[in-house]
């Protein structure tokens, strides 16, 4: 019965956590979604099966959150829920025994910092997908401190709240002796951590509510959503390019009639280098519309793909060549020219570009912010299962960098986000649609602390975990010395 009940509680976490995120948007659930899993791990499940709690809870969340990968994705991404299940089942073994040794008094902070470290070290493999804070993407009133603490600061807070609430329940169960436990959790410790978590959340929320939101100069931007993908427009690359150029040029003129000064096209919209193949046409279009055009293209060669972006100025000059810094390797993507972060000088300030998956990382947008970019264009190409979530990452990159983000996708999830994390315009249609998004975004001065200091909260958590590990390893030696 304990095994069945514990597994059911862990599965409940998977459901609650999934509902916290888009497209369900029950964001408030994220503050306690992981409590059933934690209670199952530390009390309900039999001790030797306690690691089933996080394995089922997190594995179920990954299954509900990620959805289906494209057919050509790497096998390990298609099996991601099972991968998480196996990793957590193995890594969480012994966690309950460790807490029994110390009496659960430090469980909330030790578990929350460990969670942030796990998120930090997995960035090279699956970027920032599934971070707790992303559930709050529409709550701009609550997420302004991300400018200082970054996404890891918000995740640390949410994890602390979940573990503090869970510890209160564990202590209450111990008081009633509902489950066997060699060491009981002390109610005073549980209540103290609950008070700390509630107090920290209140301070965070108050700080967010009073955070300065003075608008600076504005610029009108546009994100084009042509409604079709290149492979739908013909067999030959030249034929596809011609149709795509016609469609996107028509949409650019629509945006220009609505006074857009910057127009962003999707990722790899063209299959040839615009400098070599379409310089005259793009130059004429930029001069006609008097807008900055951000054009994505993908050129295949023997060394791999050049997944790049250029900016066409209103004078017709092509500048700011940027190569995708984080190609999607599990989909076979490549980008042979990367590691360079150009910015483009404009009358309204500097602007830069990242490409699609780059937005899922904290480092690439941060590099542009440090180079003075106040506006970041994001040409993108997403698949259906991620369309309801991927554009939401722009909210947190905007807060971390202090820049406005303009994401253009072919048909699924284009969006315009201002520097305060507010979604100015969006067209989120996983099944596809055509649209021209136009909106005004303010341009803020200064670089947020989150950009200047980087992922400093994650590094502090990593330091704390390392210190705990060293002390744990040293403890047996100290005991041996005392016995001698």
C-alpha positions as CSV (number, residue, x, y, z in Angstrom):
1,X,0.0,0.0,0.0
2,X,2.8,2.4,0.8
3,X,4.5,1.7,-2.5
4,X,1.2,2.2,-4.4
5,X,0.3,5.4,-2.5
6,X,3.8,6.8,-2.9
7,X,3.8,6.2,-6.7
8,X,0.4,7.8,-7.0
9,X,1.6,10.9,-5.1
10,X,4.7,11.2,-7.3
11,X,2.5,10.8,-10.4
12,X,0.3,13.6,-9.1
13,X,3.3,15.9,-9.1
14,X,3.8,15.1,-12.8
15,X,0.3,16.2,-13.5
16,X,0.3,19.3,-11.4
17,X,3.7,20.4,-12.8
18,X,2.6,19.9,-16.4
19,X,-0.6,22.0,-15.7
20,X,1.6,24.8,-14.3
21,X,3.1,25.6,-17.7
22,X,1.7,26.7,-21.1
23,X,-0.6,25.9,-22.7
24,X,-2.6,25.2,-19.5
25,X,-1.1,28.2,-17.7
26,X,-2.2,27.2,-14.1
27,X,1.0,29.0,-13.0
28,X,0.1,29.1,-9.3
29,X,0.4,25.3,-9.1
30,X,4.2,25.4,-9.6
31,X,4.5,26.8,-6.0
32,X,3.4,23.4,-4.6
33,X,3.3,21.0,-7.5
34,X,6.3,19.1,-6.3
35,X,5.1,18.7,-2.7
36,X,3.4,15.3,-3.3
37,X,6.6,13.9,-4.8
38,X,8.7,15.1,-1.9
39,X,6.4,13.7,0.7
40,X,6.3,10.4,-1.2
41,X,10.1,10.3,-1.3
42,X,10.8,11.1,2.3
43,X,7.9,9.4,4.1
44,X,5.3,7.5,2.1
45,X,7.4,5.2,0.0
46,X,9.3,2.4,1.7
47,X,12.9,3.6,2.3
48,X,14.6,1.4,-0.3
49,X,12.1,2.5,-2.9
50,X,12.2,6.2,-2.0
51,X,14.0,7.2,-5.2
52,X,10.9,6.2,-7.1
53,X,9.4,9.5,-5.9
54,X,11.5,11.9,-7.9
55,X,11.9,9.4,-10.8
56,X,8.1,9.2,-11.3
57,X,7.4,12.8,-10.5
58,X,10.0,14.5,-12.7
59,X,9.8,11.8,-15.4
60,X,6.0,12.4,-15.6
61,X,6.5,16.1,-15.7
62,X,9.1,15.8,-18.6
63,X,6.6,13.5,-20.4
64,X,3.8,16.1,-20.1
65,X,5.9,19.1,-20.7
66,X,8.1,18.2,-23.7
67,X,5.6,16.4,-25.9
68,X,6.6,14.6,-29.1
69,X,9.9,15.2,-30.9
70,X,10.2,15.2,-34.7
71,X,10.8,11.8,-36.3
72,X,14.4,12.7,-37.1
73,X,15.3,13.6,-33.5
74,X,18.0,11.7,-31.7
75,X,16.7,8.6,-29.8
76,X,17.7,9.9,-26.4
77,X,15.5,13.0,-26.9
78,X,12.5,10.8,-27.9
79,X,13.2,8.8,-24.7
80,X,13.8,11.8,-22.5
81,X,11.1,11.0,-19.9
82,X,12.7,7.5,-19.5
83,X,16.2,9.0,-19.4
84,X,15.1,11.3,-16.5
85,X,13.4,8.5,-14.7
86,X,16.6,6.3,-14.8
87,X,18.9,9.2,-13.8
88,X,16.8,10.3,-10.9
89,X,16.1,6.8,-9.7
90,X,19.8,6.2,-9.6
91,X,20.9,9.6,-8.2
92,X,18.2,9.9,-5.5
93,X,19.1,6.6,-3.9
94,X,20.4,7.2,-0.5
95,X,18.9,10.7,-0.3
96,X,16.5,9.7,2.4
97,X,19.2,8.0,4.5
98,X,21.3,11.2,4.3
99,X,18.3,13.2,5.7
100,X,17.8,10.7,8.4
101,X,21.3,11.3,9.5
102,X,20.9,15.0,9.9
103,X,17.3,15.1,11.0
104,X,15.8,16.9,8.0
105,X,16.7,20.3,9.5
106,X,18.4,21.5,6.4
107,X,16.2,19.7,3.8
108,X,14.6,22.7,2.1
109,X,17.8,24.7,1.4
110,X,20.0,21.7,0.6
111,X,17.4,20.3,-1.8
112,X,16.6,23.7,-3.4
113,X,20.3,24.4,-4.0
114,X,20.9,20.9,-5.4
115,X,17.9,21.3,-7.7
116,X,19.4,24.6,-9.1
117,X,22.8,22.9,-9.6
118,X,21.1,20.0,-11.5
119,X,19.4,22.6,-13.7
120,X,22.7,24.5,-14.2
121,X,24.8,21.4,-15.2
122,X,22.2,20.1,-17.7
123,X,22.2,23.3,-19.8
124,X,24.7,21.9,-22.4
125,X,22.4,18.9,-23.0
126,X,18.8,20.3,-23.0
127,X,19.3,24.0,-22.4
128,X,16.8,25.6,-19.9
129,X,13.7,23.7,-20.8
130,X,11.4,22.9,-17.9
131,X,12.8,25.5,-15.5
132,X,10.2,26.3,-12.7
133,X,10.2,30.0,-13.3
134,X,9.0,29.7,-16.9
135,X,5.5,28.9,-15.6
136,X,5.3,32.6,-14.6
137,X,5.9,34.0,-18.0
138,X,2.6,36.0,-18.0
139,X,3.0,37.3,-14.5
140,X,5.2,40.3,-15.2
141,X,4.1,41.8,-11.9
142,X,5.9,38.9,-10.1
143,X,9.1,38.3,-12.1
144,X,10.9,41.7,-12.2
145,X,13.7,40.6,-9.8
146,X,14.9,38.2,-12.5
147,X,16.8,41.3,-13.7
148,X,19.0,40.8,-10.7
149,X,18.8,37.1,-9.8
150,X,18.2,35.6,-13.2
151,X,16.1,32.6,-13.9
152,X,18.1,30.5,-11.4
153,X,17.1,32.9,-8.6
154,X,13.5,32.5,-9.3
155,X,13.8,28.7,-9.5
156,X,15.7,28.6,-6.2
157,X,12.8,30.4,-4.6
158,X,10.1,28.1,-6.1
159,X,12.1,25.0,-5.1
160,X,12.6,26.4,-1.5
161,X,8.8,27.0,-1.2
162,X,8.0,23.4,-2.4
163,X,10.4,21.7,0.0
164,X,9.5,23.9,2.9
165,X,5.8,23.0,2.5
166,X,6.6,19.4,2.1
167,X,8.7,19.4,5.3
168,X,5.7,20.7,7.2
169,X,3.6,17.8,5.9
170,X,6.4,15.3,6.8
171,X,6.7,16.7,10.3
172,X,2.9,16.5,10.7
173,X,2.9,12.9,9.6
174,X,5.7,12.1,12.0
175,X,3.8,13.7,14.9
176,X,0.9,11.3,14.1
177,X,3.3,8.4,13.5
178,X,1.6,7.7,10.2
179,X,4.6,6.1,8.7
180,X,7.7,4.4,10.1
181,X,10.7,6.7,10.3
182,X,14.0,6.1,12.1
183,X,14.3,9.9,12.6
184,X,11.4,12.3,12.9
185,X,11.3,15.7,11.3
186,X,11.0,18.4,14.0
187,X,7.9,20.7,13.7
188,X,10.0,23.7,14.8
189,X,12.4,23.2,11.9
190,X,9.6,22.7,9.4
191,X,7.7,25.8,10.6
192,X,10.9,27.9,10.6
193,X,11.7,26.9,7.0
194,X,8.1,27.6,6.0
195,X,8.3,31.1,7.5
196,X,11.6,31.7,5.7
197,X,10.1,30.5,2.4
198,X,6.9,32.6,2.8
199,X,9.0,35.6,3.9
200,X,11.3,35.3,0.9
201,X,8.4,35.0,-1.5
202,X,6.7,38.1,0.0
203,X,9.9,40.1,-0.3
204,X,10.4,39.0,-3.9
205,X,6.7,39.9,-4.8
206,X,6.9,43.3,-3.1
207,X,10.2,44.1,-4.8
208,X,8.6,43.1,-8.1
209,X,5.5,45.3,-7.6
210,X,7.6,48.4,-6.8
211,X,10.2,47.8,-9.4
212,X,10.8,50.9,-11.6
213,X,9.1,50.6,-15.0
214,X,9.8,54.0,-16.5
215,X,9.6,53.7,-20.3
216,X,12.3,55.1,-22.4
217,X,12.3,55.9,-26.1
218,X,10.3,53.4,-28.2
219,X,10.7,51.7,-31.5
220,X,8.1,50.0,-33.6
221,X,9.0,46.4,-34.5
222,X,7.5,43.6,-36.6
223,X,7.7,39.8,-36.5
224,X,6.7,38.1,-39.7
225,X,4.8,34.8,-39.7
226,X,4.4,33.8,-43.4
227,X,2.2,30.7,-42.7
228,X,4.3,28.3,-44.7
229,X,7.7,26.6,-44.5
230,X,10.2,26.5,-47.3
231,X,9.7,22.8,-48.1
232,X,6.1,23.6,-48.9
233,X,7.0,26.0,-51.6
234,X,8.8,23.8,-54.2
235,X,11.5,21.2,-54.8
236,X,14.3,23.3,-56.1
237,X,16.1,25.7,-53.7
238,X,15.8,28.6,-56.1
239,X,12.1,28.0,-56.5
240,X,11.5,27.9,-52.7
241,X,13.6,31.1,-52.2
242,X,11.6,33.0,-54.9
243,X,8.3,32.1,-53.4
244,X,9.5,32.9,-49.8
245,X,11.0,36.2,-50.9
246,X,7.7,37.2,-52.5
247,X,5.7,36.2,-49.5
248,X,8.0,37.8,-46.9
249,X,8.5,41.0,-49.0
250,X,4.7,41.4,-49.2
251,X,4.5,41.0,-45.4
252,X,7.4,43.5,-44.9
253,X,5.5,46.1,-46.9
254,X,2.4,45.5,-44.7
255,X,4.6,46.0,-41.6
256,X,6.1,49.2,-43.1
257,X,2.6,50.6,-43.8
258,X,2.1,50.2,-40.0
259,X,5.3,52.2,-39.4
260,X,7.5,49.3,-38.3
261,X,11.2,50.3,-38.2
262,X,12.6,46.8,-37.7
263,X,11.2,43.7,-39.4
264,X,12.3,40.2,-38.5
265,X,12.1,37.2,-40.8
266,X,12.1,33.5,-39.7
267,X,15.2,31.3,-39.4
268,X,16.7,29.9,-42.6
269,X,14.0,31.6,-44.7
270,X,16.4,31.6,-47.7
271,X,18.7,28.8,-48.8
272,X,21.4,31.0,-50.3
273,X,23.6,33.7,-48.8
274,X,21.7,37.0,-49.3
275,X,25.0,38.9,-49.8
276,X,25.7,36.8,-52.9
277,X,22.2,36.0,-54.2
278,X,19.7,38.6,-53.2
279,X,21.7,41.7,-52.3
280,X,19.9,44.0,-54.8
281,X,16.4,42.8,-54.0
282,X,16.8,43.0,-50.3
283,X,18.5,46.4,-50.6
284,X,15.6,47.7,-52.7
285,X,13.1,46.4,-50.2
286,X,14.9,48.0,-47.3
287,X,15.1,51.3,-49.0
288,X,11.5,51.2,-50.1
289,X,10.2,50.3,-46.6
290,X,12.8,52.4,-44.7
291,X,13.2,49.6,-42.2
292,X,15.9,47.4,-40.9
293,X,15.3,43.8,-42.2
294,X,16.7,40.9,-40.2
295,X,17.0,38.0,-42.6
296,X,17.7,34.4,-41.7
297,X,19.2,31.9,-44.2
298,X,20.7,28.4,-44.2
299,X,23.4,27.4,-46.6
300,X,24.5,23.8,-46.8
301,X,28.1,22.9,-47.7
302,X,30.6,20.1,-47.2
303,X,31.5,21.3,-43.7
304,X,27.9,21.6,-42.6
305,X,25.2,24.2,-42.5
306,X,25.8,28.0,-42.3
307,X,22.7,28.9,-40.2
308,X,23.1,32.7,-40.1
309,X,21.4,36.0,-40.0
310,X,22.2,39.4,-41.6
311,X,20.7,42.8,-41.1
312,X,19.8,44.9,-44.1
313,X,19.8,48.6,-43.2
314,X,17.4,51.2,-44.7
315,X,20.2,52.4,-47.0
316,X,20.4,48.8,-48.4
317,X,23.7,47.9,-46.8
318,X,24.0,44.3,-45.4
319,X,25.7,44.2,-42.0
320,X,25.9,42.2,-38.7
321,X,26.4,38.7,-40.0
322,X,25.6,36.3,-37.0
323,X,26.0,32.5,-37.0
324,X,23.8,30.4,-34.7
325,X,25.7,29.8,-31.5
326,X,23.8,26.8,-30.3
327,X,22.8,24.5,-33.2
328,X,20.2,21.9,-32.3
329,X,22.5,18.9,-32.6
330,X,19.9,16.3,-31.5
331,X,18.0,17.3,-34.7
332,X,21.1,17.1,-36.8
333,X,21.6,20.9,-36.9
334,X,24.9,22.5,-37.3
335,X,26.4,26.0,-37.6
336,X,29.9,26.2,-38.8
337,X,30.4,29.9,-38.1
338,X,29.7,30.9,-34.5
339,X,31.1,32.5,-31.4
340,X,30.8,36.1,-32.8
341,X,28.2,38.5,-31.5
342,X,27.9,41.5,-33.8
343,X,25.6,44.4,-33.0
344,X,24.2,47.0,-35.5
345,X,24.2,50.7,-34.8
346,X,20.8,52.3,-35.4
347,X,19.3,55.7,-34.7
348,X,17.4,54.1,-31.7
349,X,20.5,52.3,-30.3
350,X,22.3,49.0,-30.9
351,X,20.5,45.8,-32.0
352,X,21.6,42.2,-32.4
353,X,20.4,38.8,-33.3
354,X,20.2,35.3,-31.9
355,X,18.7,32.3,-33.7
356,X,15.9,30.1,-32.2
357,X,17.6,27.6,-29.8
358,X,20.1,30.4,-28.8
359,X,17.3,31.9,-26.9
360,X,17.0,28.8,-24.7
361,X,20.4,29.6,-23.2
362,X,21.4,32.4,-20.9
363,X,24.9,33.0,-22.4
364,X,24.3,34.2,-26.0
365,X,21.7,36.9,-25.3
366,X,23.9,38.0,-22.3
367,X,26.8,38.5,-24.7
368,X,24.7,40.8,-26.8
369,X,23.5,42.8,-23.8
370,X,27.1,43.3,-22.7
371,X,27.9,44.7,-26.1
372,X,25.1,47.2,-25.7
373,X,22.2,45.6,-27.6
374,X,18.8,47.1,-26.6
375,X,16.8,45.1,-29.2
376,X,17.3,41.4,-30.0
377,X,15.9,39.8,-33.1
378,X,15.1,36.0,-32.9
379,X,14.5,34.3,-36.3
380,X,13.1,30.9,-35.4
381,X,11.8,27.6,-36.7
382,X,9.9,25.5,-34.2
383,X,8.0,22.2,-34.3
384,X,4.4,21.8,-33.2
385,X,4.9,20.3,-29.8
386,X,7.0,23.2,-28.4
387,X,5.2,26.1,-30.0
388,X,3.1,26.9,-26.9
389,X,6.2,27.1,-24.7
390,X,9.2,28.2,-26.7
391,X,8.2,31.8,-27.2
392,X,7.8,32.2,-23.4
393,X,11.6,32.0,-23.0
394,X,11.9,35.4,-24.5
395,X,10.2,36.9,-21.5
396,X,13.0,35.8,-19.2
397,X,15.8,36.6,-21.6
398,X,14.4,40.1,-21.9
399,X,14.4,40.6,-18.2
400,X,17.9,39.2,-17.8
401,X,19.3,41.4,-20.6
402,X,17.2,44.5,-20.4
403,X,16.5,44.2,-24.1
404,X,13.3,43.8,-26.1
405,X,13.0,40.6,-28.1
406,X,11.3,40.1,-31.4
407,X,10.7,36.4,-32.3
408,X,9.7,35.5,-35.9
409,X,8.6,31.9,-36.6
410,X,7.1,30.5,-39.8
411,X,3.6,29.7,-38.6
412,X,3.5,28.7,-34.9
413,X,4.8,31.0,-32.2
414,X,6.0,34.5,-33.1
415,X,6.1,37.1,-30.4
416,X,7.2,40.6,-29.4
417,X,8.4,41.1,-25.8
418,X,9.4,44.3,-24.1
419,X,12.4,44.7,-21.7
420,X,10.0,44.3,-18.7
421,X,9.0,40.8,-19.8
422,X,5.6,42.0,-21.1
423,X,4.3,40.2,-24.2
424,X,3.3,43.1,-26.5
425,X,2.0,40.9,-29.3
426,X,2.0,37.2,-30.1
427,X,0.6,34.7,-32.6
428,X,0.7,31.2,-30.9
429,X,-0.9,28.7,-33.2
430,X,0.7,25.2,-33.0
431,X,-1.3,24.1,-36.0
432,X,-0.1,27.0,-38.1
433,X,-1.3,30.5,-39.1
434,X,-0.2,33.5,-41.1
435,X,0.3,36.9,-39.3
436,X,2.2,40.1,-39.2
437,X,2.9,41.2,-35.6
438,X,3.6,44.9,-35.0
439,X,4.2,46.5,-31.7
440,X,6.0,49.3,-29.8
441,X,8.7,48.4,-27.4
442,X,10.7,50.7,-25.1
443,X,14.5,50.7,-25.0
444,X,15.9,50.7,-21.6
445,X,19.3,52.1,-20.5
446,X,21.8,50.2,-18.5
447,X,22.7,46.5,-18.3
448,X,20.9,44.4,-15.6
449,X,22.9,42.7,-12.9
450,X,21.8,39.3,-14.2
451,X,23.7,40.1,-17.4
452,X,26.7,41.7,-15.8
453,X,27.2,38.9,-13.2
454,X,26.0,36.1,-15.3
455,X,24.4,33.0,-13.7
456,X,25.8,34.0,-10.3
457,X,22.9,32.4,-8.3
458,X,23.7,29.0,-9.9
459,X,27.4,29.4,-9.2
460,X,26.6,30.1,-5.5
461,X,24.4,27.1,-5.3
462,X,27.2,25.0,-6.9
463,X,29.6,26.3,-4.3
464,X,27.2,25.4,-1.5
465,X,26.7,21.9,-2.9
466,X,30.5,21.4,-3.2
467,X,31.1,22.6,0.4
468,X,28.4,20.1,1.6
469,X,30.0,17.3,-0.4
470,X,33.5,18.1,1.0
471,X,32.1,18.1,4.6
472,X,30.3,14.8,4.0
473,X,33.5,13.2,2.7
474,X,35.5,14.5,5.6
475,X,33.1,13.4,8.3
476,X,34.0,9.6,8.2
477,X,37.7,10.6,8.6
478,X,36.8,12.8,11.6
479,X,34.8,9.9,13.2
480,X,37.7,7.5,12.7
481,X,40.1,9.9,14.3
482,X,37.8,10.4,17.3
483,X,37.5,6.6,17.8
484,X,41.2,6.2,17.6
